[in-house]
Amino acid sequence: MSRPLRRVVLVDDHDLFRAGVRSELGSTVEIVGEAASVLEAVPLIKELDPDVVLLDVHLPDGGGQSVIVQVAPERPGVKFLALSVSDAAEDVIGVIRAGARGYVTKTISAEDLTEAVHRTADGDAVFSPRLAGFVLDAFRSGEATADPELDQLTSREREVLQLIARGYRYKEIAARLHLSARTVESHVSAVLRKLQLSNRNELTRWAAQRRLI
Amino acid sequence: MLAGVCSGIGDRLGVDPTLVRLAFAFLAFAAGAGIVAYLGAWALLPAPGEPSVSRRRRIMGTVLLIWAAILALHGVGLAGSLVWPLALVAAGLVVAAGSVSFGLSAGAARAVAAVLVFCGVLVFIGENTRGTATTLLAPGAVAVALILVLGPWAFRLARERDAERAERIRTQEREELAARVHDSVLQTLALIQREPNDPRRVATLARRQERELRAWLYPSTEPAQDGTLAGAVDAAAAEIEEMHGVRVEVVRTGDAPLDDRTRALVLAAREAMANASKHSGVAEVSVFLDADTKHVALFVRDRGSGFDPDSVADDRRGIAESIRGRMERVGGTARIVSSPGEGTEVELELPPEAGE
């Protein structure tokens, strides 16, 4: 499959991890810059204006969130994909609410990571099974909310998330639900939007713990 | 205006020096207290540019200030029987608080202060022996005097003890962390270095270590305890990882209590994980548990070789008995979706219990 070359900046404080990602990523992804801290990352991303930033959630001088917050207003075209070893829901939800287009764990295979970079660059949301689990949890209860449009998942969205949590890829989900791949992607993007904008209690609590609001 | 004392005080206290000058002028009428106080303040305040004043000037200044206070109290019409004891107590407090500035050791300062305050109290009692009100007041005065002198000292002791305790807790935490890192992480790294040529073993060791560390670092995301369904699923996944050297990724939402039905589900799930590990030929198995108190669903999926469920070989009979049979006996269902080359998914479901 011929795909456009994606320019990527890699932000992670572990040299070994950066080296690993650099050597693994396919030929359709070019690492144009690397940074090990928030301080290095912000000017570098503004200068290079890459398609995608692979962003570690934990950096020595702050979270990946602070990179997003400082870069996004000036470079709205740059997409962020969070990459972390953390399993803590507040880390995951926090970075998504700051504006990341998705979240994958560092144990992801090289092939899947390449795929995730392309999907992020295309403006789609990237949900790992674990993120799907967190979101299902967060939107679980049918509590009455101020804005049902934003605060609740449709049954179709729930179905898609459950399949992601079960380890299905988008294409497999499309085949199983008799939808087009594009429709599956739009459902996932809708969930991402809800995740970023909803004021549901669970989400607000996570966001507050991370001092995002 | 004479020696810049008023503006110096004003500076220190952050008030307009004019106000300070007015206060001194007013005090000057109270038996000349203002003049004595001015001299005392001059002795105590360092000249601009000098860091501090000499010990002799400090003592002199303090004495002058106390003298000014005595004069002022007399000036406003208080009797000597009240003023002198007050002056002695004040001197005692000043010594206790300022031991360092006077070049005294803390112990000596406390002794001098106690003597001064005690004398003050004695004078107070001696001067006021007539009249019941004052005799009643005397013991109270002694108590107040003791609290004033010993209070700050006791307070400091308590604070030191708190600080010591906090330090001890910090040390304990550090030791606990060191012990954990030593027992687990360092041991694992040592093992990995000894067997670098067995990738499967290395992966298993690393994975086990990761699981342990995670459970410790993120206890809030691992609420699963023994005794709940989620905990049992986690434990089963860990066992399978350990036995077969594959990675079992468990994602779960919700939880349910562990009873006969959910226990059967865990055993069936464990069997499905074991099958996937043994037969699929891939290194990762995905498990998703979706549970609440009424309905439980669990999915075990691999992207491996798959098989044709209709032509299950004899040695795969395990599926029929240990997965399907188990689920059906507790009123649940098991569905196996697989085709060659497409991987396998086992879906286990427990509907709400009849009668609920």
Interface residues (C-beta under 8 A of the other chain):
Chain A: S86 D87 A88 A89 T107 P129 R130 A132 G133 L136 D137 R140 Q162 A165 R166 G167 Y168
Chain B: R214 Y218 S220 T221 E222 R247 E249 V251 R252 T253 G254 S286 F288 D290 F299 R301 R303 E345
